[in-house]
Amino acid sequence: MLNDLLYAGQIKEGDKLKVTYEGERISYNAEQILNAGTDKEEIILHVDSNLYFITSMAIDGTSWAKNVQIEAI
């Protein structure tokens, strides 16, 4: 599934995210953002377990992270 609403620079450190992985919706916090706003932007979800996704891959549907959305507060 393509994520047309997501774009680089949108997610900020501390944002709560909903991500679909293998059909299941999972909540994560964005711990760190590397290369923010670029085509190489990485969203670090858990530093210790090296859990992250690259925004451009989430947008084009090639990432493990599908349907990435920022949770409303």
mmCIF file as Biopython writes it, N, C-alpha, C and O atoms, coordinates in Angstrom:
data_model
#
loop_
_atom_site.group_PDB
_atom_site.id
_atom_site.type_symbol
_atom_site.label_atom_id
_atom_site.label_alt_id
_atom_site.label_comp_id
_atom_site.label_asym_id
_atom_site.label_entity_id
_atom_site.label_seq_id
_atom_site.pdbx_PDB_ins_code
_atom_site.Cartn_x
_atom_site.Cartn_y
_atom_site.Cartn_z
_atom_site.occupancy
_atom_site.B_iso_or_equiv
_atom_site.auth_seq_id
_atom_site.auth_asym_id
_atom_site.pdbx_PDB_model_num
ATOM 1   N N  . MET A ? 1  ? 0.853  -1.187 0.000  1.0 0.0 1  A 1 
ATOM 2   C CA . MET A ? 1  ? 0.000  0.000  0.000  1.0 0.0 1  A 1 
ATOM 3   C C  . MET A ? 1  ? 0.888  1.236  0.000  1.0 0.0 1  A 1 
ATOM 4   O O  . MET A ? 1  ? 1.820  1.332  0.799  1.0 0.0 1  A 1 
ATOM 5   N N  . LEU A ? 2  ? 0.614  2.160  -0.869 1.0 0.0 2  A 1 
ATOM 6   C CA . LEU A ? 2  ? 1.358  3.414  -0.908 1.0 0.0 2  A 1 
ATOM 7   C C  . LEU A ? 2  ? 0.833  4.361  0.162  1.0 0.0 2  A 1 
ATOM 8   O O  . LEU A ? 2  ? -0.350 4.339  0.503  1.0 0.0 2  A 1 
ATOM 9   N N  . ASN A ? 3  ? 1.707  5.173  0.675  1.0 0.0 3  A 1 
ATOM 10  C CA . ASN A ? 3  ? 1.316  6.119  1.712  1.0 0.0 3  A 1 
ATOM 11  C C  . ASN A ? 3  ? 1.429  7.527  1.142  1.0 0.0 3  A 1 
ATOM 12  O O  . ASN A ? 3  ? 2.449  8.194  1.313  1.0 0.0 3  A 1 
ATOM 13  N N  . ASP A ? 4  ? 0.379  7.974  0.468  1.0 0.0 4  A 1 
ATOM 14  C CA . ASP A ? 4  ? 0.385  9.253  -0.235 1.0 0.0 4  A 1 
ATOM 15  C C  . ASP A ? 4  ? 0.424  10.462 0.689  1.0 0.0 4  A 1 
ATOM 16  O O  . ASP A ? 4  ? 0.825  11.542 0.255  1.0 0.0 4  A 1 
ATOM 17  N N  . LEU A ? 5  ? 0.023  10.320 1.940  1.0 0.0 5  A 1 
ATOM 18  C CA . LEU A ? 5  ? -0.052 11.469 2.832  1.0 0.0 5  A 1 
ATOM 19  C C  . LEU A ? 5  ? 1.251  11.717 3.589  1.0 0.0 5  A 1 
ATOM 20  O O  . LEU A ? 5  ? 1.460  12.808 4.118  1.0 0.0 5  A 1 
ATOM 21  N N  . LEU A ? 6  ? 2.113  10.729 3.644  1.0 0.0 6  A 1 
ATOM 22  C CA . LEU A ? 6  ? 3.378  10.848 4.367  1.0 0.0 6  A 1 
ATOM 23  C C  . LEU A ? 6  ? 4.406  11.567 3.490  1.0 0.0 6  A 1 
ATOM 24  O O  . LEU A ? 6  ? 4.456  11.352 2.279  1.0 0.0 6  A 1 
ATOM 25  N N  . TYR A ? 7  ? 5.220  12.420 4.109  1.0 0.0 7  A 1 
ATOM 26  C CA . TYR A ? 7  ? 6.301  13.080 3.376  1.0 0.0 7  A 1 
ATOM 27  C C  . TYR A ? 7  ? 7.482  13.311 4.322  1.0 0.0 7  A 1 
ATOM 28  O O  . TYR A ? 7  ? 7.307  13.399 5.537  1.0 0.0 7  A 1 
ATOM 29  N N  . ALA A ? 8  ? 8.679  13.406 3.752  1.0 0.0 8  A 1 
ATOM 30  C CA . ALA A ? 8  ? 9.892  13.634 4.547  1.0 0.0 8  A 1 
ATOM 31  C C  . ALA A ? 8  ? 9.794  14.967 5.273  1.0 0.0 8  A 1 
ATOM 32  O O  . ALA A ? 8  ? 9.372  15.968 4.694  1.0 0.0 8  A 1 
ATOM 33  N N  . GLY A ? 9  ? 10.181 14.975 6.532  1.0 0.0 9  A 1 
ATOM 34  C CA . GLY A ? 9  ? 10.136 16.182 7.346  1.0 0.0 9  A 1 
ATOM 35  C C  . GLY A ? 9  ? 8.870  16.317 8.168  1.0 0.0 9  A 1 
ATOM 36  O O  . GLY A ? 9  ? 8.773  17.204 9.016  1.0 0.0 9  A 1 
ATOM 37  N N  . GLN A ? 10 ? 7.903  15.455 7.931  1.0 0.0 10 A 1 
ATOM 38  C CA . GLN A ? 10 ? 6.619  15.526 8.626  1.0 0.0 10 A 1 
ATOM 39  C C  . GLN A ? 10 ? 6.708  14.988 10.060 1.0 0.0 10 A 1 
ATOM 40  O O  . GLN A ? 10 ? 6.150  15.592 10.977 1.0 0.0 10 A 1 
ATOM 41  N N  . ILE A ? 11 ? 7.395  13.871 10.262 1.0 0.0 11 A 1 
ATOM 42  C CA . ILE A ? 11 ? 7.482  13.237 11.570 1.0 0.0 11 A 1 
ATOM 43  C C  . ILE A ? 11 ? 8.586  13.910 12.389 1.0 0.0 11 A 1 
ATOM 44  O O  . ILE A ? 11 ? 9.686  14.149 11.893 1.0 0.0 11 A 1 
ATOM 45  N N  . LYS A ? 12 ? 8.277  14.204 13.632 1.0 0.0 12 A 1 
ATOM 46  C CA . LYS A ? 12 ? 9.216  14.857 14.553 1.0 0.0 12 A 1 
ATOM 47  C C  . LYS A ? 12 ? 9.549  13.906 15.705 1.0 0.0 12 A 1 
ATOM 48  O O  . LYS A ? 12 ? 8.767  13.009 16.021 1.0 0.0 12 A 1 
ATOM 49  N N  . GLU A ? 13 ? 10.709 14.105 16.327 1.0 0.0 13 A 1 
ATOM 50  C CA . GLU A ? 13 ? 11.078 13.293 17.489 1.0 0.0 13 A 1 
ATOM 51  C C  . GLU A ? 13 ? 9.993  13.386 18.547 1.0 0.0 13 A 1 
ATOM 52  O O  . GLU A ? 13 ? 9.498  14.471 18.850 1.0 0.0 13 A 1 
ATOM 53  N N  . GLY A ? 14 ? 9.625  12.234 19.107 1.0 0.0 14 A 1 
ATOM 54  C CA . GLY A ? 14 ? 8.602  12.169 20.135 1.0 0.0 14 A 1 
ATOM 55  C C  . GLY A ? 14 ? 7.200  11.932 19.601 1.0 0.0 14 A 1 
ATOM 56  O O  . GLY A ? 14 ? 6.297  11.619 20.378 1.0 0.0 14 A 1 
ATOM 57  N N  . ASP A ? 15 ? 6.990  12.075 18.283 1.0 0.0 15 A 1 
ATOM 58  C CA . ASP A ? 15 ? 5.661  11.814 17.718 1.0 0.0 15 A 1 
ATOM 59  C C  . ASP A ? 15 ? 5.257  10.367 17.957 1.0 0.0 15 A 1 
ATOM 60  O O  . ASP A ? 15 ? 6.082  9.456  17.889 1.0 0.0 15 A 1 
ATOM 61  N N  . LYS A ? 16 ? 3.975  10.173 18.237 1.0 0.0 16 A 1 
ATOM 62  C CA . LYS A ? 16 ? 3.414  8.831  18.359 1.0 0.0 16 A 1 
ATOM 63  C C  . LYS A ? 16 ? 2.920  8.425  16.972 1.0 0.0 16 A 1 
ATOM 64  O O  . LYS A ? 16 ? 2.174  9.158  16.322 1.0 0.0 16 A 1 
ATOM 65  N N  . LEU A ? 17 ? 3.350  7.243  16.535 1.0 0.0 17 A 1 
ATOM 66  C CA . LEU A ? 17 ? 3.024  6.776  15.196 1.0 0.0 17 A 1 
ATOM 67  C C  . LEU A ? 17 ? 2.210  5.492  15.252 1.0 0.0 17 A 1 
ATOM 68  O O  . LEU A ? 17 ? 2.367  4.689  16.171 1.0 0.0 17 A 1 
ATOM 69  N N  . LYS A ? 18 ? 1.354  5.306  14.279 1.0 0.0 18 A 1 
ATOM 70  C CA . LYS A ? 18 ? 0.672  4.038  14.031 1.0 0.0 18 A 1 
ATOM 71  C C  . LYS A ? 18 ? 1.258  3.505  12.737 1.0 0.0 18 A 1 
ATOM 72  O O  . LYS A ? 18 ? 1.298  4.209  11.728 1.0 0.0 18 A 1 
ATOM 73  N N  . VAL A ? 19 ? 1.717  2.248  12.767 1.0 0.0 19 A 1 
ATOM 74  C CA . VAL A ? 19 ? 2.362  1.630  11.623 1.0 0.0 19 A 1 
ATOM 75  C C  . VAL A ? 19 ? 1.718  0.260  11.403 1.0 0.0 19 A 1 
ATOM 76  O O  . VAL A ? 19 ? 1.471  -0.472 12.361 1.0 0.0 19 A 1 
ATOM 77  N N  . THR A ? 20 ? 1.453  -0.078 10.164 1.0 0.0 20 A 1 
ATOM 78  C CA . THR A ? 20 ? 0.958  -1.410 9.858  1.0 0.0 20 A 1 
ATOM 79  C C  . THR A ? 20 ? 2.143  -2.291 9.490  1.0 0.0 20 A 1 
ATOM 80  O O  . THR A ? 20 ? 2.957  -1.936 8.637  1.0 0.0 20 A 1 
ATOM 81  N N  . TYR A ? 21 ? 2.228  -3.443 10.144 1.0 0.0 21 A 1 
ATOM 82  C CA . TYR A ? 21 ? 3.259  -4.432 9.838  1.0 0.0 21 A 1 
ATOM 83  C C  . TYR A ? 21 ? 2.590  -5.801 9.783  1.0 0.0 21 A 1 
ATOM 84  O O  . TYR A ? 21 ? 1.996  -6.253 10.761 1.0 0.0 21 A 1 
ATOM 85  N N  . GLU A ? 22 ? 2.692  -6.445 8.642  1.0 0.0 22 A 1 
ATOM 86  C CA . GLU A ? 22 ? 2.071  -7.750 8.412  1.0 0.0 22 A 1 
ATOM 87  C C  . GLU A ? 22 ? 0.595  -7.740 8.811  1.0 0.0 22 A 1 
ATOM 88  O O  . GLU A ? 22 ? 0.103  -8.676 9.441  1.0 0.0 22 A 1 
ATOM 89  N N  . GLY A ? 23 ? -0.095 -6.675 8.435  1.0 0.0 23 A 1 
ATOM 90  C CA . GLY A ? 23 ? -1.535 -6.566 8.668  1.0 0.0 23 A 1 
ATOM 91  C C  . GLY A ? 23 ? -1.943 -6.107 10.052 1.0 0.0 23 A 1 
ATOM 92  O O  . GLY A ? 23 ? -3.134 -5.920 10.299 1.0 0.0 23 A 1 
ATOM 93  N N  . GLU A ? 24 ? -1.011 -5.918 10.957 1.0 0.0 24 A 1 
ATOM 94  C CA . GLU A ? 24 ? -1.322 -5.502 12.327 1.0 0.0 24 A 1 
ATOM 95  C C  . GLU A ? 24 ? -0.920 -4.049 12.540 1.0 0.0 24 A 1 
ATOM 96  O O  . GLU A ? 24 ? 0.168  -3.640 12.134 1.0 0.0 24 A 1 
ATOM 97  N N  . ARG A ? 25 ? -1.793 -3.265 13.176 1.0 0.0 25 A 1 
ATOM 98  C CA . ARG A ? 25 ? -1.494 -1.864 13.508 1.0 0.0 25 A 1 
ATOM 99  C C  . ARG A ? 25 ? -0.745 -1.830 14.840 1.0 0.0 25 A 1 
ATOM 100 O O  . ARG A ? 25 ? -1.222 -2.358 15.845 1.0 0.0 25 A 1 
ATOM 101 N N  . ILE A ? 26 ? 0.422  -1.210 14.837 1.0 0.0 26 A 1 
ATOM 102 C CA . ILE A ? 26 ? 1.280  -1.150 16.019 1.0 0.0 26 A 1 
ATOM 103 C C  . ILE A ? 26 ? 1.611  0.309  16.317 1.0 0.0 26 A 1 
ATOM 104 O O  . ILE A ? 26 ? 1.833  1.094  15.396 1.0 0.0 26 A 1 
ATOM 105 N N  . SER A ? 27 ? 1.645  0.675  17.591 1.0 0.0 27 A 1 
ATOM 106 C CA . SER A ? 27 ? 2.006  2.028  18.016 1.0 0.0 27 A 1 
ATOM 107 C C  . SER A ? 27 ? 3.485  2.082  18.364 1.0 0.0 27 A 1 
ATOM 108 O O  . SER A ? 27 ? 4.018  1.180  19.010 1.0 0.0 27 A 1 
ATOM 109 N N  . TYR A ? 28 ? 4.138  3.148  17.928 1.0 0.0 28 A 1 
ATOM 110 C CA . TYR A ? 28 ? 5.540  3.406  18.222 1.0 0.0 28 A 1 
ATOM 111 C C  . TYR A ? 28 ? 5.708  4.877  18.525 1.0 0.0 28 A 1 
ATOM 112 O O  . TYR A ? 28 ? 4.866  5.693  18.148 1.0 0.0 28 A 1 
ATOM 113 N N  . ASN A ? 29 ? 6.789  5.224  19.202 1.0 0.0 29 A 1 
ATOM 114 C CA . ASN A ? 29 ? 7.229  6.611  19.359 1.0 0.0 29 A 1 
ATOM 115 C C  . ASN A ? 29 ? 8.448  6.815  18.474 1.0 0.0 29 A 1 
ATOM 116 O O  . ASN A ? 29 ? 9.325  5.953  18.418 1.0 0.0 29 A 1 
ATOM 117 N N  . ALA A ? 30 ? 8.512  7.927  17.795 1.0 0.0 30 A 1 
ATOM 118 C CA . ALA A ? 30 ? 9.689  8.262  16.998 1.0 0.0 30 A 1 
ATOM 119 C C  . ALA A ? 30 ? 10.769 8.737  17.963 1.0 0.0 30 A 1 
ATOM 120 O O  . ALA A ? 30 ? 10.683 9.844  18.494 1.0 0.0 30 A 1 
ATOM 121 N N  . GLU A ? 31 ? 11.784 7.908  18.192 1.0 0.0 31 A 1 
ATOM 122 C CA . GLU A ? 31 ? 12.850 8.252  19.135 1.0 0.0 31 A 1 
ATOM 123 C C  . GLU A ? 31 ? 13.831 9.255  18.546 1.0 0.0 31 A 1 
ATOM 124 O O  . GLU A ? 31 ? 14.236 10.207 19.212 1.0 0.0 31 A 1 
ATOM 125 N N  . GLN A ? 32 ? 14.209 9.032  17.293 1.0 0.0 32 A 1 
ATOM 126 C CA . GLN A ? 32 ? 15.166 9.922  16.635 1.0 0.0 32 A 1 
ATOM 127 C C  . GLN A ? 32 ? 14.802 10.050 15.159 1.0 0.0 32 A 1 
ATOM 128 O O  . GLN A ? 32 ? 14.175 9.163  14.580 1.0 0.0 32 A 1 
ATOM 129 N N  . ILE A ? 33 ? 15.203 11.159 14.570 1.0 0.0 33 A 1 
ATOM 130 C CA . ILE A ? 33 ? 15.040 11.378 13.136 1.0 0.0 33 A 1 
ATOM 131 C C  . ILE A ? 33 ? 16.427 11.685 12.577 1.0 0.0 33 A 1 
ATOM 132 O O  . ILE A ? 33 ? 17.075 12.639 13.007 1.0 0.0 33 A 1 
ATOM 133 N N  . LEU A ? 34 ? 16.874 10.887 11.633 1.0 0.0 34 A 1 
ATOM 134 C CA . LEU A ? 34 ? 18.160 11.123 10.984 1.0 0.0 34 A 1 
ATOM 135 C C  . LEU A ? 34 ? 17.921 11.667 9.579  1.0 0.0 34 A 1 
ATOM 136 O O  . LEU A ? 34 ? 16.998 11.227 8.894  1.0 0.0 34 A 1 
ATOM 137 N N  . ASN A ? 35 ? 18.736 12.612 9.150  1.0 0.0 35 A 1 
ATOM 138 C CA . ASN A ? 35 ? 18.627 13.217 7.812  1.0 0.0 35 A 1 
ATOM 139 C C  . ASN A ? 35 ? 17.226 13.776 7.555  1.0 0.0 35 A 1 
ATOM 140 O O  . ASN A ? 35 ? 16.657 13.587 6.480  1.0 0.0 35 A 1 
ATOM 141 N N  . ALA A ? 36 ? 16.688 14.458 8.544  1.0 0.0 36 A 1 
ATOM 142 C CA . ALA A ? 36 ? 15.305 14.969 8.471  1.0 0.0 36 A 1 
ATOM 143 C C  . ALA A ? 36 ? 15.067 15.814 7.224  1.0 0.0 36 A 1 
ATOM 144 O O  . ALA A ? 36 ? 15.884 16.657 6.854  1.0 0.0 36 A 1 
ATOM 145 N N  . GLY A ? 37 ? 13.934 15.567 6.595  1.0 0.0 37 A 1 
ATOM 146 C CA . GLY A ? 37 ? 13.502 16.357 5.450  1.0 0.0 37 A 1 
ATOM 147 C C  . GLY A ? 37 ? 14.175 16.013 4.136  1.0 0.0 37 A 1 
ATOM 148 O O  . GLY A ? 37 ? 13.956 16.692 3.132  1.0 0.0 37 A 1 
ATOM 149 N N  . THR A ? 38 ? 15.003 14.955 4.125  1.0 0.0 38 A 1 
ATOM 150 C CA . THR A ? 38 ? 15.690 14.556 2.895  1.0 0.0 38 A 1 
ATOM 151 C C  . THR A ? 38 ? 15.145 13.226 2.395  1.0 0.0 38 A 1 
ATOM 152 O O  . THR A ? 38 ? 14.339 12.583 3.067  1.0 0.0 38 A 1 
ATOM 153 N N  . ASP A ? 39 ? 15.594 12.815 1.196  1.0 0.0 39 A 1 
ATOM 154 C CA . ASP A ? 39 ? 15.163 11.517 0.672  1.0 0.0 39 A 1 
ATOM 155 C C  . ASP A ? 39 ? 15.838 10.354 1.403  1.0 0.0 39 A 1 
ATOM 156 O O  . ASP A ? 39 ? 15.529 9.193  1.137  1.0 0.0 39 A 1 
ATOM 157 N N  . LYS A ? 40 ? 16.760 10.662 2.325  1.0 0.0 40 A 1 
ATOM 158 C CA . LYS A ? 40 ? 17.431 9.640  3.134  1.0 0.0 40 A 1 
ATOM 159 C C  . LYS A ? 40 ? 16.956 9.665  4.584  1.0 0.0 40 A 1 
ATOM 160 O O  . LYS A ? 40 ? 17.593 9.074  5.456  1.0 0.0 40 A 1 
ATOM 161 N N  . GLU A ? 41 ? 15.846 10.343 4.846  1.0 0.0 41 A 1 
ATOM 162 C CA . GLU A ? 41 ? 15.328 10.449 6.211  1.0 0.0 41 A 1 
ATOM 163 C C  . GLU A ? 41 ? 15.045 9.065  6.791  1.0 0.0 41 A 1 
ATOM 164 O O  . GLU A ? 41 ? 14.414 8.223  6.153  1.0 0.0 41 A 1 
ATOM 165 N N  . GLU A ? 42 ? 15.529 8.851  8.018  1.0 0.0 42 A 1 
ATOM 166 C CA . GLU A ? 42 ? 15.286 7.611  8.745  1.0 0.0 42 A 1 
ATOM 167 C C  . GLU A ? 42 ? 14.551 7.934  10.036 1.0 0.0 42 A 1 
ATOM 168 O O  . GLU A ? 42 ? 14.937 8.843  10.770 1.0 0.0 42 A 1 
ATOM 169 N N  . ILE A ? 43 ? 13.506 7.195  10.305 1.0 0.0 43 A 1 
ATOM 170 C CA . ILE A ? 43 ? 12.746 7.339  11.544 1.0 0.0 43 A 1 
ATOM 171 C C  . ILE A ? 43 ? 13.157 6.187  12.453 1.0 0.0 43 A 1 
ATOM 172 O O  . ILE A ? 43 ? 12.868 5.026  12.162 1.0 0.0 43 A 1 
ATOM 173 N N  . ILE A ? 44 ? 13.833 6.511  13.554 1.0 0.0 44 A 1 
ATOM 174 C CA . ILE A ? 44 ? 14.294 5.499  14.510 1.0 0.0 44 A 1 
ATOM 175 C C  . ILE A ? 44 ? 13.184 5.299  15.533 1.0 0.0 44 A 1 
ATOM 176 O O  . ILE A ? 44 ? 12.800 6.228  16.243 1.0 0.0 44 A 1 
ATOM 177 N N  . LEU A ? 45 ? 12.673 4.065  15.597 1.0 0.0 45 A 1 
ATOM 178 C CA . LEU A ? 45 ? 11.588 3.745  16.519 1.0 0.0 45 A 1 
ATOM 179 C C  . LEU A ? 45 ? 12.103 3.146  17.823 1.0 0.0 45 A 1 
ATOM 180 O O  . LEU A ? 45 ? 11.514 3.356  18.883 1.0 0.0 45 A 1 
ATOM 181 N N  . HIS A ? 46 ? 13.192 2.406  17.745 1.0 0.0 46 A 1 
ATOM 182 C CA . HIS A ? 46 ? 13.778 1.811  18.941 1.0 0.0 46 A 1 
ATOM 183 C C  . HIS A ? 46 ? 15.274 1.643  18.699 1.0 0.0 46 A 1 
ATOM 184 O O  . HIS A ? 46 ? 15.694 0.788  17.919 1.0 0.0 46 A 1 
ATOM 185 N N  . VAL A ? 47 ? 16.071 2.463  19.372 1.0 0.0 47 A 1 
ATOM 186 C CA . VAL A ? 47 ? 17.516 2.485  19.153 1.0 0.0 47 A 1 
ATOM 187 C C  . VAL A ? 47 ? 18.151 1.140  19.505 1.0 0.0 47 A 1 
ATOM 188 O O  . VAL A ? 47 ? 18.932 0.607  18.717 1.0 0.0 47 A 1 
ATOM 189 N N  . ASP A ? 48 ? 17.832 0.588  20.664 1.0 0.0 48 A 1 
ATOM 190 C CA . ASP A ? 48 ? 18.485 -0.636 21.137 1.0 0.0 48 A 1 
ATOM 191 C C  . ASP A ? 48 ? 18.255 -1.832 20.215 1.0 0.0 48 A 1 
ATOM 192 O O  . ASP A ? 48 ? 19.150 -2.662 20.056 1.0 0.0 48 A 1 
ATOM 193 N N  . SER A ? 49 ? 17.090 -1.934 19.614 1.0 0.0 49 A 1 
ATOM 194 C CA . SER A ? 49 ? 16.808 -3.076 18.730 1.0 0.0 49 A 1 
ATOM 195 C C  . SER A ? 49 ? 16.993 -2.720 17.257 1.0 0.0 49 A 1 
ATOM 196 O O  . SER A ? 49 ? 16.655 -3.518 16.382 1.0 0.0 49 A 1 
ATOM 197 N N  . ASN A ? 50 ? 17.526 -1.529 16.974 1.0 0.0 50 A 1 
ATOM 198 C CA . ASN A ? 50 ? 17.787 -1.081 15.602 1.0 0.0 50 A 1 
ATOM 199 C C  . ASN A ? 50 ? 16.520 -1.133 14.743 1.0 0.0 50 A 1 
ATOM 200 O O  . ASN A ? 50 ? 16.559 -1.567 13.592 1.0 0.0 50 A 1 
ATOM 201 N N  . LEU A ? 51 ? 15.409 -0.691 15.309 1.0 0.0 51 A 1 
ATOM 202 C CA . LEU A ? 51 ? 14.124 -0.682 14.603 1.0 0.0 51 A 1 
ATOM 203 C C  . LEU A ? 51 ? 13.900 0.695  13.994 1.0 0.0 51 A 1 
ATOM 204 O O  . LEU A ? 51 ? 13.795 1.689  14.712 1.0 0.0 51 A 1 
ATOM 205 N N  . TYR A ? 52 ? 13.829 0.748  12.688 1.0 0.0 52 A 1 
ATOM 206 C CA . TYR A ? 52 ? 13.676 2.022  11.988 1.0 0.0 52 A 1 
ATOM 207 C C  . TYR A ? 52 ? 13.039 1.790  10.625 1.0 0.0 52 A 1 
ATOM 208 O O  . TYR A ? 52 ? 12.923 0.654  10.166 1.0 0.0 52 A 1 
ATOM 209 N N  . PHE A ? 53 ? 12.634 2.870  9.993  1.0 0.0 53 A 1 
ATOM 210 C CA . PHE A ? 53 ? 12.238 2.801  8.590  1.0 0.0 53 A 1 
ATOM 211 C C  . PHE A ? 53 ? 12.712 4.055  7.891  1.0 0.0 53 A 1 
ATOM 212 O O  . PHE A ? 53 ? 12.917 5.095  8.518  1.0 0.0 53 A 1 
ATOM 213 N N  . ILE A ? 54 ? 12.884 3.948  6.597  1.0 0.0 54 A 1 
ATOM 214 C CA . ILE A ? 54 ? 13.272 5.077  5.759  1.0 0.0 54 A 1 
ATOM 215 C C  . ILE A ? 54 ? 11.995 5.646  5.155  1.0 0.0 54 A 1 
ATOM 216 O O  . ILE A ? 54 ? 11.235 4.928  4.505  1.0 0.0 54 A 1 
ATOM 217 N N  . THR A ? 55 ? 11.764 6.927  5.369  1.0 0.0 55 A 1 
ATOM 218 C CA . THR A ? 55 ? 10.509 7.549  4.963  1.0 0.0 55 A 1 
ATOM 219 C C  . THR A ? 55 ? 10.199 7.346  3.485  1.0 0.0 55 A 1 
ATOM 220 O O  . THR A ? 55 ? 9.066  7.009  3.139  1.0 0.0 55 A 1 
ATOM 221 N N  . SER A ? 56 ? 11.178 7.544  2.604  1.0 0.0 56 A 1 
ATOM 222 C CA . SER A ? 56 ? 10.914 7.402  1.169  1.0 0.0 56 A 1 
ATOM 223 C C  . SER A ? 56 ? 10.465 5.984  0.817  1.0 0.0 56 A 1 
ATOM 224 O O  . SER A ? 56 ? 9.672  5.800  -0.107 1.0 0.0 56 A 1 
ATOM 225 N N  . MET A ? 57 ? 10.960 4.987  1.537  1.0 0.0 57 A 1 
ATOM 226 C CA . MET A ? 57 ? 10.541 3.605  1.293  1.0 0.0 57 A 1 
ATOM 227 C C  . MET A ? 57 ? 9.129  3.352  1.837  1.0 0.0 57 A 1 
ATOM 228 O O  . MET A ? 57 ? 8.363  2.592  1.244  1.0 0.0 57 A 1 
ATOM 229 N N  . ALA A ? 58 ? 8.789  3.981  2.951  1.0 0.0 58 A 1 
ATOM 230 C CA . ALA A ? 58 ? 7.417  3.873  3.460  1.0 0.0 58 A 1 
ATOM 231 C C  . ALA A ? 58 ? 6.436  4.522  2.491  1.0 0.0 58 A 1 
ATOM 232 O O  . ALA A ? 58 ? 5.314  4.046  2.319  1.0 0.0 58 A 1 
ATOM 233 N N  . ILE A ? 59 ? 6.863  5.606  1.863  1.0 0.0 59 A 1 
ATOM 234 C CA . ILE A ? 59 ? 6.004  6.305  0.904  1.0 0.0 59 A 1 
ATOM 235 C C  . ILE A ? 59 ? 5.770  5.453  -0.346 1.0 0.0 59 A 1 
ATOM 236 O O  . ILE A ? 59 ? 4.643  5.349  -0.830 1.0 0.0 59 A 1 
ATOM 237 N N  . ASP A ? 60 ? 6.845  4.843  -0.864 1.0 0.0 60 A 1 
ATOM 238 C CA . ASP A ? 60 ? 6.681  4.087  -2.112 1.0 0.0 60 A 1 
ATOM 239 C C  . ASP A ? 60 ? 6.240  2.634  -1.904 1.0 0.0 60 A 1 
ATOM 240 O O  . ASP A ? 60 ? 6.072  1.893  -2.872 1.0 0.0 60 A 1 
ATOM 241 N N  . GLY A ? 61 ? 6.053  2.226  -0.645 1.0 0.0 61 A 1 
ATOM 242 C CA . GLY A ? 61 ? 5.511  0.900  -0.353 1.0 0.0 61 A 1 
ATOM 243 C C  . GLY A ? 61 ? 6.541  -0.210 -0.261 1.0 0.0 61 A 1 
ATOM 244 O O  . GLY A ? 61 ? 6.161  -1.377 -0.164 1.0 0.0 61 A 1 
ATOM 245 N N  . THR A ? 62 ? 7.851  0.110  -0.288 1.0 0.0 62 A 1 
ATOM 246 C CA . THR A ? 62 ? 8.876  -0.927 -0.231 1.0 0.0 62 A 1 
ATOM 247 C C  . THR A ? 62 ? 9.419  -1.175 1.181  1.0 0.0 62 A 1 
ATOM 248 O O  . THR A ? 62 ? 10.260 -2.056 1.363  1.0 0.0 62 A 1 
ATOM 249 N N  . SER A ? 63 ? 8.966  -0.434 2.162  1.0 0.0 63 A 1 
ATOM 250 C CA . SER A ? 63 ? 9.400  -0.606 3.550  1.0 0.0 63 A 1 
ATOM 251 C C  . SER A ? 63 ? 8.544  -1.654 4.253  1.0 0.0 63 A 1 
ATOM 252 O O  . SER A ? 63 ? 7.430  -1.955 3.824  1.0 0.0 63 A 1 
ATOM 253 N N  . TRP A ? 64 ? 9.079  -2.200 5.333  1.0 0.0 64 A 1 
ATOM 254 C CA . TRP A ? 64 ? 8.269  -3.069 6.195  1.0 0.0 64 A 1 
ATOM 255 C C  . TRP A ? 64 ? 7.145  -2.264 6.831  1.0 0.0 64 A 1 
ATOM 256 O O  . TRP A ? 64 ? 6.078  -2.804 7.125  1.0 0.0 64 A 1 
ATOM 257 N N  . ALA A ? 65 ? 7.382  -0.969 7.045  1.0 0.0 65 A 1 
ATOM 258 C CA . ALA A ? 65 ? 6.409  -0.077 7.688  1.0 0.0 65 A 1 
ATOM 259 C C  . ALA A ? 65 ? 5.399  0.395  6.643  1.0 0.0 65 A 1 
ATOM 260 O O  . ALA A ? 65 ? 5.749  1.101  5.697  1.0 0.0 65 A 1 
ATOM 261 N N  . LYS A ? 66 ? 4.165  0.001  6.826  1.0 0.0 66 A 1 
ATOM 262 C CA . LYS A ? 66 ? 3.096  0.380  5.891  1.0 0.0 66 A 1 
ATOM 263 C C  . LYS A ? 66 ? 2.105  1.319  6.580  1.0 0.0 66 A 1 
ATOM 264 O O  . LYS A ? 66 ? 1.947  1.273  7.800  1.0 0.0 66 A 1 
ATOM 265 N N  . ASN A ? 67 ? 1.454  2.151  5.813  1.0 0.0 67 A 1 
ATOM 266 C CA . ASN A ? 67 ? 0.386  3.015  6.314  1.0 0.0 67 A 1 
ATOM 267 C C  . ASN A ? 67 ? 0.823  3.782  7.572  1.0 0.0 67 A 1 
ATOM 268 O O  . ASN A ? 67 ? 0.121  3.770  8.582  1.0 0.0 67 A 1 
ATOM 269 N N  . VAL A ? 68 ? 1.967  4.438  7.506  1.0 0.0 68 A 1 
ATOM 270 C CA . VAL A ? 68 ? 2.503  5.189  8.650  1.0 0.0 68 A 1 
ATOM 271 C C  . VAL A ? 68 ? 1.673  6.447  8.857  1.0 0.0 68 A 1 
ATOM 272 O O  . VAL A ? 68 ? 1.485  7.239  7.934  1.0 0.0 68 A 1 
ATOM 273 N N  . GLN A ? 69 ? 1.177  6.621  10.080 1.0 0.0 69 A 1 
ATOM 274 C CA . GLN A ? 69 ? 0.374  7.810  10.407 1.0 0.0 69 A 1 
ATOM 275 C C  . GLN A ? 69 ? 0.784  8.345  11.770 1.0 0.0 69 A 1 
ATOM 276 O O  . GLN A ? 69 ? 1.117  7.583  12.678 1.0 0.0 69 A 1 
ATOM 277 N N  . ILE A ? 70 ? 0.754  9.653  11.899 1.0 0.0 70 A 1 
ATOM 278 C CA . ILE A ? 70 ? 0.980  10.284 13.197 1.0 0.0 70 A 1 
ATOM 279 C C  . ILE A ? 70 ? -0.331 10.255 13.957 1.0 0.0 70 A 1 
ATOM 280 O O  . ILE A ? 70 ? -1.365 10.673 13.436 1.0 0.0 70 A 1 
ATOM 281 N N  . GLU A ? 71 ? -0.293 9.759  15.196 1.0 0.0 71 A 1 
ATOM 282 C CA . GLU A ? 71 ? -1.499 9.691  16.009 1.0 0.0 71 A 1 
ATOM 283 C C  . GLU A ? 71 ? -1.903 11.077 16.476 1.0 0.0 71 A 1 
ATOM 284 O O  . GLU A ? 71 ? -1.061 11.872 16.893 1.0 0.0 71 A 1 
ATOM 285 N N  . ALA A ? 72 ? -3.171 11.357 16.405 1.0 0.0 72 A 1 
ATOM 286 C CA . ALA A ? 72 ? -3.696 12.631 16.913 1.0 0.0 72 A 1 
ATOM 287 C C  . ALA A ? 72 ? -3.616 12.625 18.431 1.0 0.0 72 A 1 
ATOM 288 O O  . ALA A ? 72 ? -3.844 11.604 19.079 1.0 0.0 72 A 1 
ATOM 289 N N  . ILE A ? 73 ? -3.288 13.786 18.981 1.0 0.0 73 A 1 
ATOM 290 C CA . ILE A ? 73 ? -3.175 13.903 20.450 1.0 0.0 73 A 1 
ATOM 291 C C  . ILE A ? 73 ? -4.514 14.237 21.040 1.0 0.0 73 A 1 
ATOM 292 O O  . ILE A ? 73 ? -4.634 14.379 22.256 1.0 0.0 73 A 1 
#
